[in-house]
Amino acid sequence: MPKRILQGTVTSDKNEQTVTVLVERRFKHPVLHKIVRSSKKYRAHDADNQFKIGDTVRIIECAPISKTKRWTVLTEEAAQS
């Protein structure tokens, strides 16, 4: 099974080697037939503390790093594309 890759915006970088990423998805509501926005926050591992609030990053699934971290931030080049 391939690892999921999500794109989102960094909302917090206060913790050491951790960033909080807000991932927003849009989908059509099954009954109302209008576009609905839904968002979820993920905590991702940032080993070098290189990402700051407002950066757009891509995160990839990984093995559990801590109690809440199951994602790792991809490199800066991948974040810009």
C-alpha positions as CSV (number, residue, x, y, z in Angstrom):
1,M,0.0,0.0,0.0
2,P,1.5,3.3,-1.0
3,K,2.2,6.0,1.5
4,R,-0.2,9.0,1.5
5,I,1.2,12.4,0.6
6,L,-0.8,15.5,1.7
7,Q,-0.3,19.2,1.1
8,G,-1.1,21.9,3.7
9,T,0.0,25.0,5.5
10,V,2.2,25.2,8.6
11,T,0.2,26.7,11.5
12,S,2.6,26.1,14.4
13,D,6.4,25.5,14.7
14,K,6.7,26.1,18.5
15,N,7.7,22.5,19.3
16,E,11.2,21.2,18.7
17,Q,11.5,19.2,15.5
18,T,7.7,19.3,15.0
19,V,5.3,21.4,12.9
20,T,1.5,21.4,12.9
21,V,0.1,21.3,9.3
22,L,-3.4,22.3,8.4
23,V,-4.6,20.2,5.5
24,E,-7.8,21.3,3.8
25,R,-9.9,19.2,1.5
26,R,-12.9,20.1,-0.7
27,F,-15.7,17.8,-1.7
28,K,-19.2,17.9,-3.0
29,H,-21.8,17.4,-0.3
30,P,-24.0,14.3,-1.2
31,V,-27.3,16.0,-0.4
32,L,-26.8,19.7,-0.7
33,H,-24.7,19.4,-3.9
34,K,-22.4,22.2,-3.0
35,I,-18.6,22.3,-2.4
36,V,-17.8,21.9,1.3
37,R,-14.4,22.7,2.9
38,S,-13.1,20.3,5.6
39,S,-9.8,20.7,7.4
40,K,-7.7,18.6,9.7
41,K,-4.5,19.2,11.6
42,Y,-1.5,16.8,11.4
43,R,1.7,16.9,13.5
44,A,4.7,16.2,11.3
45,H,8.4,15.6,12.0
46,D,10.7,18.5,10.9
47,A,14.2,17.3,11.8
48,D,16.0,20.5,10.9
49,N,13.4,23.0,12.2
50,Q,13.5,24.7,8.7
51,F,9.8,25.3,8.2
52,K,8.0,28.3,9.6
53,I,4.4,29.4,10.1
54,G,2.7,30.1,6.7
55,D,4.9,27.8,4.7
56,T,3.2,25.4,2.2
57,V,4.6,21.9,2.7
58,R,3.9,18.4,1.7
59,I,3.8,15.6,4.3
60,I,4.2,11.9,3.9
61,E,3.1,9.0,6.1
62,C,5.7,7.2,8.2
63,A,6.1,4.9,11.1
64,P,5.1,6.4,14.5
65,I,7.7,8.8,15.8
66,S,6.0,9.8,19.0
67,K,2.5,9.6,20.5
68,T,1.0,12.0,18.0
69,K,3.5,12.1,15.1
70,R,2.9,9.8,12.2
71,W,3.9,12.1,9.4
72,T,7.2,13.6,8.1
73,V,7.7,16.8,6.1
74,L,9.2,16.3,2.7
75,T,12.1,18.3,1.5
76,E,11.9,22.0,0.6
77,E,12.1,21.3,-3.2
78,A,9.0,19.1,-3.0
79,A,7.2,21.7,-0.9
80,Q,7.5,24.4,-3.6
81,S,6.2,22.2,-6.5
